[in-house]
Each structure stands twice: as structure tokens, then as C-alpha cells.
């Protein structure tokens, strides 16, 4: 996702990593280091899921202002089959170069690095 909340938390050079899997977090962190694309693991605070409750629908697709990047990850979690390892990268900050007014391509090298290690 591209949440402004993650930009407030991490700035424009670091993406947020959300995953319940320590192994996947470690693999993505290693790929981040190898690719030179900064990544920081963020908490998935279960109590924040309360913000997604709705009286008129199964759930809301956004929480309140506080913890917006966390509630975005918790929303996505609802659509992942149990037992499937998954990760969510909030790339809102590093995906755009404000000075050049151009996209950076952030994440491509990181994910390519991670993917090549999965077959090893």
C-alpha cells in the first residue's frame, strides 16, 4: 500500500515491512540490505483491528488516523489464507523522488533479491 501514515513514521527513504513471519521478515531484511533499499519492520498490533469494525459491512477498509499503516496491514491480513506466509511492504515514502518529480523504482531490486533466494 501507499499510506501517508508510513511516510510520517519512516520518512521518504525507508519502507515499512509488515509480516507475522519472523523468517520472512529476516529474508526480506537480508534482501533489503543486499539491494540497498531500506526497510523497517513495523508492528501488527492486533488491538488496532478494532478500528476496522463496521456496523453496516463485514469490515471497513480503513481505520482511524492513528496507526494508519498498521490498520492497512491488518486489513490485508484478513484476505490471506491461514497458514500462508505473507508480507506487506508500505512503499509510500521511498517510491517517489520529490526533487526529481519521478518514481524511484523502489522495491524492484529488493523483491528480485528476495525472490532469487527463495529458489536456493
Secondary structure, DSSP 8 states (H G I E B T S, - for coil): ---HHHHHHHTTS-EEEE-S-HHHHHHHHHHHHHHT--EEE----GGGGGGG--SSSS--S---STTHHHHHHHHHHTTS-TT----EEE-TTTTEETTTTEE--TTHHHHHHHHHHHT-
